[in-house]
Amino acid sequence: MDLTVLNQLLESFIQRNPLAALLAGVTIGALLCLLALQAIRTVRRWESFGPPRSKGEIEPLSHMEQDLKLEVAWNPRKAEGPEHEDAPLRDKGSHQEGQITTLKEQIIGLSAVCERLTTENLDLHQELKREWKTRRQYQNAAQRYSEQLKESSEQLDSIARSDGKLWLNSPNGLSVHFLELTMRRAAIISIANLKGGVGKTTITANLGVTLAKVGLKVLMMDLDYQSSLSNMCLSPRESDQVRRSGRYFNGFLENGGDLSRLDLSVTLIEAVVGPGQLYLAPVDEEFADVENRLMARWHAGLSNDDVRYRLRHALHTRDLRHHYDVVLIDCPPRLTTGCVNALAASDYVLIPVLLEETSTEAVPRTLSWLKKFQAQVCTGLDILGVVGNKANPRAKLINRQEILWTGLAPRCRAIWGDGVRFFDEIIRDHANVDGRFAALDPKYECQYHALVDQIREEIPNACLEPSTVSGPAAAAAQGSGA
C-alpha cells in the first residue's frame, strides 16, 4: 500500500475518532519506550560481563560467576550475601532438628516403656500360668479330699449303724470313774430310743419346764446332731445371742473340759415362770462333724483319752449338786459319739415310745443294746422306764393302742428284767399348743406334773421335789385335756 494513501486513512480515522486515536497513540508510544529501555539494559549487561578488550584487563569470569552476577543484577537482594538469605531457612531447619531430636528421645523413652511392659506382661503371663496350675492342684486336692471325706463319712455311718459294736469295747485310755448318785444327789437322765420320731425332744423339753416350775435348777443338754431341742427351746433373741457368743456344747465335747467349762456352754431359758431355773446346752449344725472326728480319732487310737467318758468327766463330781438339781439329755436315734457320752454319764434312761407297731418294735432292740452297754461300758446305768407318747387325746386308749402298750411290757421285761417300769401317765397328743412348751399350757401341764411325780418315785436318791399340782387340780386339768 502507498504511504500516501495510508497517511490519508490515518488522518481520516483521527478526525472521525479523535479520542480513540489519542489512546492508541499513547499506548504505542509507551510500548516503544519500554522496548527502548529494555534494549538499553541488555546492552549494558553484556558490556559489564563481556570479555576484556585488552591484555591488561582481568580474566573473564567463569560461567558460574557470570550466572551469579546476572542473578544479582536481576535480584538485588542476592548482593546482600547467601548467609543473610538462608538465615530463615537455617532457623527453621534448626527448629525442626530440635523437634526431631525431641521425638527421637520420646521414641527411645517409649521403646524402654514398651520393653518394660513386655517384660512385665511375660512375667504376669508366667505367674498366671502358675496360678492356674496351683488352682487346678487345689481343685484336684479338694475333690480328692471331698471323696475321702465322703468315704470316711460313709464308713463312720456304717460304724454307727452296725448295732454300736464299736462302742462296746472295754474302756481304754484315761477313763472316768462312775460316781454313784448317792454321792452326787443330782440325777442324770438320758431320753433315748434308737427310733426317730417318737417325741424324745418334746418329752425332754416339757419335763425340764415342769421340774423348773417346782423349784429345781434343770440343765437340758441337746446331743442330737439335728439340734431339735435347741431349735425348740431357744427364742429368736436367745438363739441370736448364742450364735453371737458361740456358747455351744460342740467345743466342750471336742476339748473334753470339766464342769466349769460346761457352764460356759449353757444358756438360761427365760420362758419358765416359777421358782426354779431352766438351762440349755445347745448344739449347732457342726456338731455332727465334731462327733465324727472324735469317733474316728478314738477308733484309730489317736486320742489320749476314752472319748466315751468326756461328758462323765464334767458331770460326775460332787459339785454338780451346787450347779444343777437334775440333768436331762436329749439323745439322737443313732449311736453317735454324743449319744454314747450321754449314756456313759447317765444314771437312768427314759424311753419314749409311740403306740404304733413300728415304734414299739424299736424298744426291745434299744433295751438289748443298752444291756450290752451296761455290762461292758457303764455298769451304773439303769432303766428309768418307758413312757407312752402322743397317744389318742381321749381319756382312755383306743383298742389298738391298748393292745400294743400291754403287749410291750412282757417283751421288755424279758430283756431287762422286772426293773422296767411302764409309767401309768401316758402323754396325750398336743399338736396345737400355744407356745413352745405344752407343760406351760393349762390344758396339758397336769400330764407332765403327774409324770414327774411317778419319775420321782423311781429315783429315791435324787432331790426331785414333788409336783405342786394338787390331786383335784390335776384331775380337773386331765379332764379338760381329754
C-alpha positions in Angstrom: 0.0 0.0 0.0 1.3 3.5 -0.8 2.3 5.6 2.2 0.3 8.5 1.0 -2.9 6.5 1.0 -2.0 5.1 4.5 -1.4 8.6 5.8 -4.8 9.7 4.4 -6.6 6.8 6.1 -5.0 7.7 9.4 -5.9 11.3 9.2 -9.4 10.4 8.3 -9.6 8.0 11.3 -8.2 10.6 13.6 -10.7 13.1 12.5 -13.6 10.8 13.0 -12.3 9.3 16.4 -10.0 11.7 18.0 -10.2 10.2 21.5 -9.5 6.6 20.3 -6.7 7.8 18.1 -5.2 9.6 21.1 -5.4 6.5 23.3 -3.9 4.4 20.6 -1.0 6.8 20.1 -0.2 6.9 23.9 -0.3 3.1 24.1 2.0 2.7 21.2 4.3 5.3 22.5 4.5 3.6 25.9 5.3 0.3 24.3 8.1 1.8 22.3 9.6 3.5 25.4 9.6 0.2 27.3 11.2 -1.6 24.4 13.9 1.0 24.2 14.6 0.8 28.0 14.9 -3.0 27.8 17.3 -2.8 24.9 19.5 -0.3 26.8 19.6 -2.5 29.9 20.5 -5.6 27.8 23.4 -3.8 26.1 24.7 -2.6 29.5 24.7 -6.1 31.0 26.6 -7.5 28.1 29.1 -4.7 28.3 29.6 -5.4 32.0 30.1 -9.2 31.7 31.7 -9.3 28.3 35.4 -10.4 27.7 38.2 -7.9 28.3 39.2 -5.7 25.4 42.9 -5.8 26.2 45.5 -7.9 27.9 45.8 -5.6 30.9 42.2 -6.2 32.0 41.1 -9.1 34.4 40.4 -12.6 33.3 36.9 -13.4 32.2 34.7 -14.8 34.9 33.6 -18.4 35.0 30.2 -19.4 33.8 29.0 -19.9 37.5 30.3 -16.4 38.5 28.7 -14.9 35.4 25.4 -16.6 36.3 25.7 -15.3 39.8 26.4 -11.8 38.7 23.5 -12.0 36.3 21.2 -13.3 39.1 22.4 -10.4 41.3 21.7 -8.0 38.6 18.2 -9.3 38.2 17.7 -9.8 42.0 19.4 -7.1 44.0 18.8 -8.9 47.4 21.4 -11.5 46.3 24.1 -8.9 46.7 23.5 -9.0 50.5 25.1 -12.4 50.7 23.9 -16.0 50.9 24.1 -16.1 54.7 21.5 -13.4 55.0 19.2 -15.0 52.5 19.4 -18.6 54.1 19.0 -17.4 57.8 15.3 -18.1 58.0 15.8 -21.5 56.4 18.6 -22.2 58.8 16.4 -21.2 61.8 13.5 -23.3 60.5 15.9 -26.2 60.0 17.3 -25.8 63.5 13.8 -25.8 64.9 12.9 -28.9 63.0 16.1 -30.6 64.0 15.2 -29.8 67.7 11.8 -31.3 67.2 13.3 -34.3 65.6 15.8 -34.7 68.5 12.9 -34.4 71.0 10.9 -37.0 69.0 13.9 -39.4 69.0 14.2 -39.0 72.7 10.5 -39.7 73.2 10.7 -42.7 70.9 13.6 -44.0 72.9 11.6 -43.5 76.1 8.6 -45.2 74.7 10.7 -48.1 73.5 12.0 -48.5 77.0 8.5 -48.4 78.4 7.3 -50.9 75.8 10.2 -53.2 76.6 9.4 -52.9 80.3 5.7 -53.6 79.8 6.5 -56.5 77.5 8.7 -58.0 80.2 6.0 -57.4 82.9 3.4 -58.9 80.6 5.6 -62.0 80.2 6.1 -62.2 83.9 2.3 -61.8 84.5 1.6 -64.5 81.9 4.0 -66.9 83.7 2.5 -66.0 87.1 -1.0 -66.6 85.7 0.1 -69.9 84.4 1.4 -70.8 87.8 -1.8 -69.6 89.4 -3.9 -71.7 87.1 -1.7 -74.7 87.8 -1.9 -74.1 91.6 -5.7 -73.7 91.3 -6.0 -76.9 89.4 -3.9 -78.6 92.0 -6.1 -77.2 94.8 -9.3 -78.2 92.9 -7.9 -81.8 92.4 -6.9 -81.9 96.1 -10.3 -80.6 97.2 -12.0 -83.2 95.0 -9.9 -85.9 96.5 -10.5 -84.6 100.0 -14.2 -84.5 99.3 -14.2 -88.0 98.0 -12.1 -89.1 101.1 -14.4 -87.2 103.4 -17.5 -88.8 101.8 -15.9 -92.3 102.0 -14.9 -91.6 105.7 -18.4 -90.4 106.4 -19.9 -93.5 104.9 -17.5 -95.6 106.9 -18.4 -93.7 110.1 -22.1 -94.0 109.3 -21.6 -97.7 108.7 -19.9 -98.0 112.1 -22.6 -96.0 113.8 -25.3 -98.3 112.3 -23.5 -101.5 113.0 -25.5 -102.1 116.2 -23.0 -100.0 118.1 -20.4 -102.7 118.3 -17.6 -100.2 118.1 -18.7 -98.6 121.4 -18.9 -101.8 123.3 -15.2 -102.2 123.5 -13.7 -102.2 127.0 -12.6 -98.9 128.5 -9.2 -97.8 127.3 -7.1 -94.7 127.7 -7.9 -92.3 130.5 -11.5 -93.1 131.6 -13.5 -91.5 134.5 -14.9 -93.4 137.4 -18.7 -93.6 137.7 -19.7 -91.6 140.8 -22.8 -93.0 142.5 -25.9 -90.9 142.6 -25.9 -91.1 146.4 -22.7 -89.0 146.3 -23.9 -86.5 143.7 -27.6 -86.1 144.6 -28.2 -84.7 141.1 -29.8 -87.3 138.7 -28.6 -87.5 135.1 -31.4 -88.9 132.8 -31.0 -89.6 129.1 -34.1 -89.6 127.0 -33.2 -92.2 124.3 -34.7 -94.5 121.8 -33.0 -96.0 118.7 -36.0 -94.9 116.7 -36.6 -91.5 115.4 -39.9 -89.5 115.6 -41.0 -90.8 119.0 -41.1 -87.4 120.7 -37.8 -87.6 122.7 -37.3 -83.8 122.3 -40.8 -83.0 123.3 -40.6 -85.1 126.4 -37.2 -83.6 127.4 -38.3 -80.0 127.0 -41.6 -80.4 128.8 -40.1 -82.4 131.7 -37.4 -79.7 132.0 -40.0 -77.0 132.2 -42.1 -78.9 134.8 -39.2 -79.6 137.0 -38.1 -75.9 136.8 -41.7 -74.8 137.8 -41.5 -76.8 141.0 -38.3 -75.0 142.0 -35.4 -77.1 140.6 -32.4 -76.0 138.7 -32.6 -78.1 135.5 -30.0 -78.5 132.8 -31.2 -79.8 129.4 -28.5 -81.0 127.0 -29.0 -81.3 123.3 -26.8 -84.1 122.0 -28.9 -84.7 118.9 -27.0 -83.7 115.7 -30.3 -82.4 114.3 -30.3 -79.8 117.2 -34.1 -80.2 117.6 -34.1 -79.3 121.3 -32.0 -76.2 120.7 -34.4 -75.0 118.0 -37.5 -75.7 120.1 -36.4 -74.1 123.4 -34.4 -71.0 122.3 -36.4 -67.9 121.3 -35.1 -66.0 118.3 -33.4 -63.5 120.6 -31.8 -66.2 122.7 -30.7 -68.1 119.6 -29.1 -64.9 118.2 -27.2 -64.4 121.5 -26.0 -68.0 121.5 -24.9 -67.7 117.9 -23.0 -64.4 118.5 -21.3 -65.7 121.7 -20.6 -69.2 120.3 -22.0 -70.8 123.5 -22.4 -74.2 122.0 -21.8 -77.7 123.5 -19.7 -78.6 120.5 -16.5 -77.0 121.9 -16.9 -78.6 125.3 -17.2 -82.1 123.9 -14.3 -81.7 121.5 -12.0 -80.3 124.2 -13.2 -82.5 127.0 -13.4 -79.9 129.7 -14.7 -80.0 133.3 -18.0 -78.8 134.9 -17.0 -75.1 135.0 -16.2 -75.3 131.3 -19.6 -76.9 130.6 -21.2 -74.0 132.4 -19.7 -71.7 129.7 -21.7 -73.6 127.1 -25.2 -73.2 128.7 -27.9 -70.6 128.2 -30.7 -69.6 130.6 -34.2 -70.2 129.2 -36.4 -67.2 130.2 -39.7 -68.8 129.3 -40.2 -70.6 132.6 -42.4 -68.9 135.2 -41.6 -70.3 138.6 -39.1 -70.6 141.4 -36.7 -72.8 139.5 -34.3 -72.2 136.6 -34.1 -73.9 133.2 -30.8 -74.1 131.3 -29.9 -75.4 127.9 -26.6 -76.6 126.4 -27.3 -76.2 122.7 -25.6 -77.5 119.6 -25.4 -76.3 116.0 -25.1 -77.9 112.6 -21.4 -78.5 113.1 -22.0 -81.0 116.0 -22.2 -84.0 113.6 -18.7 -83.2 112.3 -17.3 -82.9 115.8 -18.8 -86.3 116.7 -17.4 -88.0 113.6 -13.9 -86.5 114.2 -13.9 -87.7 117.8 -15.1 -91.2 116.8 -12.5 -91.5 114.0 -9.6 -90.4 116.2 -10.7 -92.8 119.0 -11.2 -95.7 116.7 -7.8 -95.1 115.1 -6.1 -94.9 118.5 -5.1 -91.2 118.1 -7.0 -90.0 121.2 -5.3 -89.8 124.6 -8.5 -90.4 126.5 -11.6 -92.5 126.0 -14.0 -90.1 124.3 -17.0 -92.0 125.6 -16.4 -90.6 129.1 -15.8 -86.9 128.3 -19.3 -85.8 129.5 -19.0 -88.1 132.6 -15.8 -86.2 133.5 -17.8 -83.0 133.8 -21.0 -84.3 135.4 -19.7 -87.0 137.8 -18.5 -84.6 140.5 -19.9 -83.7 143.9 -20.0 -80.1 142.8 -22.8 -80.9 140.3 -25.4 -80.5 143.0 -24.3 -76.9 143.6 -24.9 -76.1 139.9 -27.9 -78.2 138.9 -30.5 -80.4 140.6 -31.2 -82.6 137.6 -29.7 -83.1 134.1 -31.9 -84.2 131.1 -30.2 -85.2 127.9 -31.9 -85.4 124.6 -30.2 -88.2 122.6 -30.3 -88.9 118.8 -31.8 -92.0 117.4 -28.4 -93.3 116.4 -25.4 -94.4 118.5 -23.2 -91.4 117.8 -20.4 -90.0 119.9 -22.8 -87.7 121.7 -25.3 -90.4 122.4 -22.7 -92.7 123.9 -21.3 -89.9 126.0 -24.8 -89.3 127.3 -25.4 -92.9 128.2 -22.0 -93.3 129.8 -22.7 -90.4 132.1 -26.4 -91.1 132.9 -27.9 -92.7 135.9 -31.1 -93.6 134.1 -32.6 -93.9 130.6 -36.1 -92.9 129.9 -37.5 -94.4 126.7 -40.4 -92.6 125.0 -42.5 -94.7 122.5 -45.4 -94.1 120.2 -48.2 -96.5 120.5 -47.6 -97.7 116.9 -46.3 -101.0 115.7 -43.0 -99.8 114.2 -42.2 -97.7 117.2 -42.9 -100.4 119.8 -40.7 -102.8 117.8 -37.7 -100.4 118.5 -38.0 -100.5 122.3 -36.8 -104.1 122.8 -34.0 -103.5 120.3 -32.9 -100.4 122.3 -33.1 -102.3 125.6 -31.0 -105.2 124.1 -28.2 -102.8 123.2 -28.4 -100.9 126.5 -28.0 -104.2 128.3 -24.7 -104.9 126.4 -23.6 -101.3 127.0 -24.3 -101.6 130.8 -22.3 -104.8 131.1 -19.2 -103.7 129.2 -19.0 -99.9 129.4 -21.3 -98.4 132.1 -22.3 -100.7 134.9 -24.0 -97.8 136.8 -26.6 -97.3 134.0 -30.2 -98.3 134.7 -33.6 -98.0 133.0 -35.9 -95.4 134.4 -38.9 -96.7 132.4 -40.9 -96.5 129.3 -43.4 -93.7 128.7 -46.1 -93.7 126.1 -46.2 -90.5 124.0 -48.6 -88.8 121.5 -51.4 -91.1 122.3 -55.0 -90.5 121.4 -56.2 -87.4 123.3 -59.2 -89.3 124.7 -59.3 -90.3 128.4 -58.9 -94.0 127.5 -56.6 -95.6 124.9 -58.2 -96.9 121.8 -58.2 -100.7 121.5 -55.3 -100.9 119.1 -53.1 -98.7 121.2 -54.1 -100.6 124.4 -53.0 -103.9 122.8 -49.6 -102.6 121.7 -49.0 -101.0 125.1 -49.9 -104.0 127.2 -48.1 -106.4 124.8 -44.8 -104.4 125.0 -44.3 -104.8 128.7 -43.5 -108.5 128.8 -41.2 -108.3 125.8 -39.1 -105.6 127.5 -39.0 -107.3 130.9 -37.8 -110.4 129.2 -34.7 -108.5 128.1 -34.0 -106.2 131.1 -35.9 -107.9 133.9 -38.6 -106.7 136.2 -36.9 -103.3 136.7 -38.5 -101.8 133.6 -41.4 -99.5 134.7 -44.2 -98.6 132.3 -45.4 -95.3 133.5 -49.1 -95.0 134.1 -49.2 -91.4 132.8 -49.3 -91.6 129.1 -48.7 -88.3 127.3 -51.6 -87.4 125.1 -51.2 -85.8 121.7 -51.0 -82.0 121.9 -50.2 -80.8 118.4 -52.0 -77.5 118.8 -50.1 -75.9 121.6 -49.9 -72.1 122.1 -46.2 -71.5 122.8 -43.0 -73.5 122.8 -43.9 -75.8 125.8 -47.0 -77.8 126.3 -46.2 -78.0 130.0 -47.0 -74.3 130.3 -50.4 -74.7 128.8 -53.1 -75.3 131.5 -54.7 -77.9 129.3 -51.7 -80.2 129.3 -49.5 -79.2 132.3 -51.1 -81.8 134.5 -49.8 -84.7 132.3 -46.2 -83.7 132.9 -46.7 -83.0 136.6 -48.1 -86.4 137.0 -45.2 -87.9 135.1 -42.7 -86.1 137.3 -44.4 -87.5 140.4 -44.0 -91.0 139.0 -40.4 -90.5 138.0 -39.6 -89.2 141.5 -40.8 -92.5 142.9 -38.3 -94.3 140.7 -35.3 -92.1 141.9 -35.3 -92.1 145.7 -31.7 -91.0 146.0 -32.3 -87.7 144.0 -33.7 -84.5 145.2 -36.6 -84.3 142.9 -39.3 -82.2 144.6 -42.9 -83.4 144.1 -45.3 -81.6 141.8 -47.1 -78.6 143.1 -50.2 -79.6 141.3 -52.7 -81.0 143.8 -54.8 -84.0 143.1 -58.1 -82.3 142.4 -56.4 -79.7 140.2 -54.6 -82.4 138.3 -57.9 -84.3 137.8 -59.6 -81.2 136.5 -56.8 -80.5 134.1 -56.8 -84.1 133.0 -60.5 -83.8 132.3 -60.1 -80.7 130.3 -57.3 -82.3 128.3 -59.4 -85.2 127.5 
